[in-house]
């Protein structure tokens, strides 16, 4: 039997004599969910299977009875379910090679997160669009105000390069807002993965394949859906950005997750009609004039780089970036938004915005005092939870190691992540070319989300 879905119930007990469907429908209309009781589905019409009601046999009685559970679907829920027996084989068939990391599950379909359509549209889509617009306004201010670029610890020699990229309108492909959301209050921005977001394949492809299988195998309701057009939007995005040019994709391709992400985005570009070449970062060459070339000394006109801008700038080749003819995706102006310093900057620009948390630069004494003794401390350049500290009443209660921090820190108001069965959940709201288009869920036994935090699928069930 399928796992029970979360409802707030008003109980009504019926003793059924005669036509089961007629008596049930007389009470509940067409809002019935049989929870996978196949022998009843022949009696109650299949098209009413998936709505916010359910019927089960009363096994305490000798005669046939049902319990009709009438009510509304609860806010965002973690719903235990059966995993597919062949999920690892299906992952391997799609090229999802990093579904298990260091012997531990990364992909986890022993549960899924259920949302209502209203939650998605009102609480995820709309705030994501607003956050994106706010971030665009921040970049506009930053390129006109060197004090902001200085505050973000961006090297001065790249300020003009970043400003020129913004003024040219260099296109962005994608990004991911990480949100705290429990289905009861406004989603809060935790950070913006604006430059090198991963988990894109498992969001755009593998969780959609899970949904199709889950519907067929009655793991989720037949009418279940998913907030997910990421794959299609990426293909369309590459068409617009590529304009028929040859695309190079580079990164630390020996790392399973990075290599898998580059391979997936390469596939999207090919579906968009582009010819492509994948390179390791160390395979990118430079001419004596500082232009970037491939292994055959051909000029690189267009390159996707799964390699952070702050790393690009400090590499030996970084000095050649401002004078190079290469168009990079993500563009140089994303160096502004991939910085945790946007958190206090956005808070200063949009104080008390419902989707923002109070935040301050670590050396801003007045703002730090206002924030109080409980907060999350994040390096400006931190990725995947590295060097993040959670401080409660002045004491560190959780922390993760890493190589960051010399560039400076910000503090963000402490917010309690939704916790289900001991698992802390963070939502990832995806955008492609500035448009919201998908959702991912990561969870961990600890409140700091890391690169090993598990990925769970989601479904719209109400």
Order of alpha helices (4+ residues) and beta strands (2+ residues): beta-alpha-alpha-beta-beta-beta-alpha-beta-beta-beta-alpha-alpha-alpha-beta-beta-alpha-alpha-beta-alpha-beta-beta-beta-beta-alpha-beta-alpha-alpha-beta-alpha-beta-beta-beta-beta-beta-beta-beta-beta-beta
